[in-house]
């Protein structure tokens, strides 16, 4: 393994922290569009319930107008039947006209009851619509605020990435080429892209396995690059003090 100074190890640790933060920010930025789409869909779905409520009110009003039309038609028929009473010539015709008037009154009474019921349903539906419209307005304001927060976080994240890129260039420039190459090679072979980990109390903090005593003693001297025998990451001694 190549020789290394404590400063080189410190730079590697700092480089890895920069890369971890960079990866975290990039992951967050990759979800920005999706998070905004979720907010838009929430608003769209709620708006759909409002449109459905409006359709219900239109249907109820249309049905109510049908009842009005039917009621007027039967009222006209009743007037005609009442007018016929003065011209009937037999008792049978008179009784028949009375029955027709009575039947029309019963029909009209039923229609009027239905109309009252529909007026109640229309009023209830309109109250629901009013409440939903108010709720939609509040939700719209909330969604706008959340979007602004997401967009602000994204803007800050992109700005931070620029600074991290500059830091990475500076820090990596202080690391010997062969040490940096080893570090990068290890990262590529690791699922979590972690190239260097601390050893604390003779335990690798990457795989949590004990380091051989001789290697642990050599590690504390900090004059050569060491790799964990199990996870093969670069290791460094984490001074307890």
Buried (B, 14 or more C-beta within 10 A) or exposed (E): EEEBEEEBBBBBBBBBEBBEBBEEBEEBBEEBEEBBEEBEEBBEEBBEBBEEBBEBBEEBBEBBEBBEEBBEBBBEBBEEBBEBEEEBEEEEEEEBBBEBBEBBEEBBEBBEEBBEEBEEBBEEBBEBBEEBEEEBEEBEEEBEEBBEEBEEBBEEBEEEBEEBEEBBEEBBEBBBEEBBEBBEEBBEEEEEBBBBBBBEEBBBBBEEEEBEEEBBEBBEEBEEBBBBBEBBBBBBBEEEE
